[in-house]
Amino acid sequence: MMQKKRARLLAVVTAVALGVLLITTQFDQQVHYVNPGTLNHHFFWRRGWYYDGTDWVYVRGGRKVTGSQKINGVQYHFRADGRQILPYRVSRQYELTSSQGSNQRATPKYIILHDVGSRATGQQAASFMQRTANSNQAYTNFIVGNGGTVYLMKEPGTVSWGAGTTVNQNAPVQIELGQTSNAATFRRDYQAYVALARDMAGKYNIPLTLDQGGAGAKGIKSHRWVSQHIWGDHQDPYEYLARFGVTKQELVDDLAG
Protein backbone atom coordinates (compact mmCIF):
# COMPACT_ATOMS: atom_id res chain seq x y z
CA MET A 1 0.00 0.00 0.00
CA MET A 2 2.77 2.40 0.99
CA GLN A 3 4.65 1.58 -2.21
CA LYS A 4 1.60 2.51 -4.29
CA LYS A 5 1.27 5.84 -2.45
CA ARG A 6 4.95 6.58 -2.98
CA ALA A 7 4.63 5.72 -6.67
CA ARG A 8 1.60 8.03 -7.06
CA LEU A 9 3.39 10.83 -5.19
CA LEU A 10 6.46 10.40 -7.38
CA ALA A 11 4.29 10.53 -10.49
CA VAL A 12 2.62 13.75 -9.31
CA VAL A 13 5.95 15.39 -8.46
CA THR A 14 7.39 14.37 -11.82
CA ALA A 15 4.35 15.72 -13.67
CA VAL A 16 4.56 19.04 -11.82
CA ALA A 17 8.29 19.33 -12.53
CA LEU A 18 7.76 18.58 -16.21
CA GLY A 19 4.93 21.11 -16.31
CA VAL A 20 7.11 23.81 -14.80
CA LEU A 21 9.89 22.96 -17.23
CA LEU A 22 7.47 23.09 -20.16
CA ILE A 23 6.15 26.49 -19.10
CA THR A 24 9.57 28.02 -18.56
CA THR A 25 11.06 26.61 -21.76
CA GLN A 26 8.08 27.49 -23.93
CA PHE A 27 7.34 31.03 -22.89
CA ASP A 28 10.46 32.64 -21.41
CA GLN A 29 12.52 33.59 -24.46
CA GLN A 30 14.12 36.83 -23.30
CA VAL A 31 17.87 37.45 -23.17
CA HIS A 32 19.33 36.31 -19.85
CA TYR A 33 22.43 38.17 -18.70
CA VAL A 34 24.60 35.83 -16.66
CA ASN A 35 27.94 35.65 -14.90
CA PRO A 36 31.02 34.14 -16.55
CA GLY A 37 31.01 30.41 -16.07
CA THR A 38 27.23 30.05 -16.29
CA LEU A 39 27.45 29.06 -19.94
CA ASN A 40 29.41 25.96 -18.90
CA HIS A 41 26.32 24.54 -17.17
CA HIS A 42 24.65 21.53 -18.76
CA PHE A 43 21.06 22.32 -17.79
CA PHE A 44 19.10 25.60 -17.80
CA TRP A 45 15.61 26.27 -16.47
CA ARG A 46 14.66 29.08 -18.81
CA ARG A 47 14.48 29.05 -22.57
CA GLY A 48 16.14 31.78 -24.63
CA TRP A 49 19.46 33.46 -25.17
CA TYR A 50 22.12 33.59 -22.46
CA TYR A 51 24.92 36.17 -22.63
CA ASP A 52 27.89 36.30 -20.26
CA GLY A 53 29.41 39.50 -21.63
CA THR A 54 31.50 37.62 -24.20
CA ASP A 55 29.68 34.58 -25.54
CA TRP A 56 26.10 33.71 -26.45
CA VAL A 57 24.24 30.40 -26.16
CA TYR A 58 20.63 29.53 -26.94
CA VAL A 59 18.70 27.15 -24.68
CA ARG A 60 15.74 25.05 -25.74
CA GLY A 61 14.27 22.22 -23.65
CA GLY A 62 16.76 22.94 -20.88
CA ARG A 63 19.78 22.31 -23.11
CA LYS A 64 22.13 24.44 -25.15
CA VAL A 65 21.50 24.03 -28.87
CA THR A 66 24.37 23.05 -31.16
CA GLY A 67 24.92 22.96 -34.91
CA SER A 68 22.70 25.12 -37.12
CA GLN A 69 19.38 26.42 -35.83
CA LYS A 70 16.86 28.94 -37.17
CA ILE A 71 15.64 31.23 -34.37
CA ASN A 72 13.18 34.08 -34.91
CA GLY A 73 13.81 33.95 -38.66
CA VAL A 74 17.62 34.08 -38.41
CA GLN A 75 19.97 31.17 -39.13
CA TYR A 76 22.49 30.70 -36.31
CA HIS A 77 25.49 28.42 -35.99
CA PHE A 78 26.76 26.98 -32.71
CA ARG A 79 29.84 25.08 -31.63
CA ALA A 80 29.71 21.68 -29.96
CA ASP A 81 29.80 23.41 -26.54
CA GLY A 82 26.76 25.51 -27.49
CA ARG A 83 28.54 28.85 -27.95
CA GLN A 84 27.46 30.86 -30.97
CA ILE A 85 29.80 31.24 -33.94
CA LEU A 86 29.41 34.94 -34.74
CA PRO A 87 29.05 35.91 -38.44
CA TYR A 88 31.34 38.93 -37.92
CA ARG A 89 34.49 39.78 -35.99
CA VAL A 90 34.30 41.85 -32.81
CA SER A 91 36.83 44.31 -31.40
CA ARG A 92 36.55 45.56 -27.81
CA GLN A 93 39.45 47.99 -28.20
CA TYR A 94 37.30 51.06 -27.60
CA GLU A 95 34.64 49.62 -25.30
CA LEU A 96 33.22 52.12 -22.82
CA THR A 97 33.69 51.57 -19.09
CA SER A 98 30.84 51.07 -16.63
CA SER A 99 31.16 54.75 -15.67
CA GLN A 100 30.59 55.87 -19.26
CA GLY A 101 27.10 56.08 -20.67
CA SER A 102 24.16 54.18 -19.23
CA ASN A 103 23.97 50.70 -17.72
CA GLN A 104 20.15 50.67 -17.79
CA ARG A 105 18.46 47.82 -19.66
CA ALA A 106 16.47 48.87 -22.74
CA THR A 107 13.03 47.57 -23.65
CA PRO A 108 13.43 45.45 -26.82
CA LYS A 109 11.37 47.26 -29.47
CA TYR A 110 13.88 48.63 -31.97
CA ILE A 111 17.24 48.01 -33.58
CA ILE A 112 18.43 51.45 -34.76
CA LEU A 113 20.65 51.86 -37.83
CA HIS A 114 22.90 54.91 -38.19
CA ASP A 115 25.96 56.01 -40.10
CA VAL A 116 28.63 58.12 -38.43
CA GLY A 117 27.63 61.23 -40.41
CA SER A 118 31.20 62.22 -41.27
CA ARG A 119 34.13 60.91 -43.29
CA ALA A 120 35.38 59.00 -40.23
CA THR A 121 36.15 55.30 -40.48
CA GLY A 122 34.67 52.94 -37.96
CA GLN A 123 37.89 52.90 -35.94
CA GLN A 124 38.16 56.69 -35.92
CA ALA A 125 34.53 57.02 -34.85
CA ALA A 126 34.98 54.40 -32.12
CA SER A 127 38.08 56.15 -30.75
CA PHE A 128 36.27 59.50 -30.73
CA MET A 129 33.18 58.02 -29.12
CA GLN A 130 35.24 56.41 -26.38
CA ARG A 131 36.77 59.78 -25.49
CA THR A 132 33.57 61.83 -25.66
CA ALA A 133 30.64 59.53 -24.76
CA ASN A 134 29.87 61.33 -21.51
CA SER A 135 30.83 64.86 -22.48
CA ASN A 136 28.89 64.72 -25.77
CA GLN A 137 26.18 62.45 -24.33
CA ALA A 138 26.30 60.45 -27.55
CA TYR A 139 27.28 56.85 -28.29
CA THR A 140 25.87 53.63 -29.73
CA ASN A 141 26.30 49.98 -28.79
CA PHE A 142 28.26 49.13 -31.94
CA ILE A 143 30.22 50.77 -34.76
CA VAL A 144 31.02 48.83 -37.94
CA GLY A 145 33.92 49.77 -40.20
CA ASN A 146 37.47 49.24 -41.45
CA GLY A 147 36.57 46.30 -43.63
CA GLY A 148 33.86 44.66 -41.54
CA THR A 149 35.15 45.00 -37.98
CA VAL A 150 32.41 45.34 -35.36
CA TYR A 151 33.55 47.66 -32.57
CA LEU A 152 31.66 46.85 -29.38
CA MET A 153 31.13 50.15 -27.55
CA LYS A 154 28.59 49.20 -24.87
CA GLU A 155 27.03 45.87 -23.97
CA PRO A 156 24.03 45.00 -26.14
CA GLY A 157 20.77 45.28 -24.25
CA THR A 158 21.78 48.52 -22.52
CA VAL A 159 20.45 51.97 -23.32
CA SER A 160 22.69 53.99 -25.64
CA TRP A 161 22.46 57.68 -26.46
CA GLY A 162 21.98 57.80 -30.20
CA ALA A 163 18.40 58.71 -31.12
CA GLY A 164 16.63 60.64 -28.37
CA THR A 165 15.31 59.52 -24.99
CA THR A 166 12.18 57.68 -26.14
CA VAL A 167 13.97 55.58 -28.72
CA ASN A 168 17.08 55.08 -26.61
CA GLN A 169 15.03 53.51 -23.82
CA ASN A 170 13.41 51.10 -26.30
CA ALA A 171 16.42 50.10 -28.38
CA PRO A 172 18.66 47.37 -26.94
CA VAL A 173 20.97 47.80 -29.91
CA GLN A 174 22.00 50.85 -31.94
CA ILE A 175 24.57 50.45 -34.73
CA GLU A 176 26.73 53.04 -36.49
CA LEU A 177 28.27 52.42 -39.92
CA GLY A 178 31.70 53.98 -40.41
CA GLN A 179 32.57 55.52 -43.73
CA THR A 180 35.10 54.78 -46.45
CA SER A 181 35.84 55.81 -50.02
CA ASN A 182 36.84 52.28 -51.05
CA ALA A 183 34.12 50.12 -52.63
CA ALA A 184 35.58 46.80 -51.44
CA THR A 185 35.90 48.08 -47.88
CA PHE A 186 32.34 49.39 -48.01
CA ARG A 187 31.01 46.02 -49.17
CA ARG A 188 32.66 44.24 -46.22
CA ASP A 189 31.39 46.92 -43.83
CA TYR A 190 27.88 46.65 -45.24
CA GLN A 191 27.81 42.87 -44.98
CA ALA A 192 28.88 43.02 -41.32
CA TYR A 193 26.37 45.83 -40.64
CA VAL A 194 23.51 43.71 -41.99
CA ALA A 195 24.74 40.52 -40.28
CA LEU A 196 24.98 42.32 -36.93
CA ALA A 197 21.51 43.85 -37.27
CA ARG A 198 19.96 40.49 -38.15
CA ASP A 199 21.85 38.71 -35.37
CA MET A 200 20.70 41.18 -32.72
CA ALA A 201 17.13 41.36 -34.02
CA GLY A 202 16.88 37.58 -33.74
CA LYS A 203 18.23 37.62 -30.21
CA TYR A 204 15.84 40.32 -28.99
CA ASN A 205 12.87 38.91 -30.93
CA ILE A 206 12.54 42.07 -33.02
CA PRO A 207 10.99 41.72 -36.51
CA LEU A 208 13.35 41.78 -39.49
CA THR A 209 11.39 44.64 -41.04
CA LEU A 210 12.84 48.04 -41.89
CA ASP A 211 11.05 51.34 -41.15
CA GLN A 212 7.59 49.79 -41.10
CA GLY A 213 4.75 51.25 -39.03
CA GLY A 214 4.59 54.30 -36.81
CA ALA A 215 5.93 55.03 -33.36
CA GLY A 216 5.74 51.93 -31.19
CA ALA A 217 5.82 49.44 -34.07
CA LYS A 218 8.60 46.93 -33.37
CA GLY A 219 11.30 46.40 -35.95
CA ILE A 220 14.63 47.53 -37.35
CA LYS A 221 14.54 51.29 -37.86
CA SER A 222 16.76 53.84 -39.55
CA HIS A 223 17.62 57.11 -37.89
CA ARG A 224 15.53 58.72 -40.66
CA TRP A 225 12.47 56.77 -39.48
CA VAL A 226 13.13 58.01 -35.93
CA SER A 227 13.16 61.61 -37.20
CA GLN A 228 9.95 61.09 -39.16
CA HIS A 229 7.97 59.37 -36.40
CA ILE A 230 9.41 60.29 -33.01
CA TRP A 231 12.10 62.96 -32.75
CA GLY A 232 15.06 64.58 -34.51
CA ASP A 233 16.20 65.69 -37.95
CA HIS A 234 18.67 62.96 -38.99
CA GLN A 235 18.40 61.17 -42.33
CA ASP A 236 21.03 58.43 -42.01
CA PRO A 237 22.05 55.94 -43.18
CA TYR A 238 20.49 56.21 -46.65
CA GLU A 239 22.57 59.01 -48.17
CA TYR A 240 25.81 57.24 -47.36
CA LEU A 241 24.53 53.87 -48.61
CA ALA A 242 23.42 55.49 -51.86
CA ARG A 243 27.01 56.57 -52.61
CA PHE A 244 27.79 52.91 -53.19
CA GLY A 245 24.56 52.10 -55.00
CA VAL A 246 22.70 50.50 -52.06
CA THR A 247 19.03 51.45 -52.15
CA LYS A 248 16.61 51.31 -49.26
CA GLN A 249 14.87 48.35 -50.92
CA GLU A 250 18.16 46.45 -51.09
CA LEU A 251 18.68 47.05 -47.38
CA VAL A 252 15.09 45.90 -46.71
CA ASP A 253 15.74 42.68 -48.64
CA ASP A 254 19.11 42.02 -47.07
CA LEU A 255 17.77 42.47 -43.53
CA ALA A 256 14.84 40.18 -44.28
CA GLY A 257 17.32 37.53 -45.45
Secondary structure, 3 states (H helix, E strand, C coil): CHHHHHHHHHHHHHHHHHHHHHHHHHHCCCCEECCCCHHHCCCCCCCEEEECCCCEEEEECCEECCEEEEECCEEEEECCCCEECCCCEEECCCCCCCCCCCCCECCCCEEEECCCCCCCCHHHHHHHHHHHHHHHCCECCEEEECCCEEEECCCCCECCECCCHHHHCCCCEEEEECCCCCHHHHHHHHHHHHHHHHHHHHHCCCCCCECCCCCCCCEEEEHHHHHHHCCCCCCCCHHHHHHCCCCHHHHHHHHHC
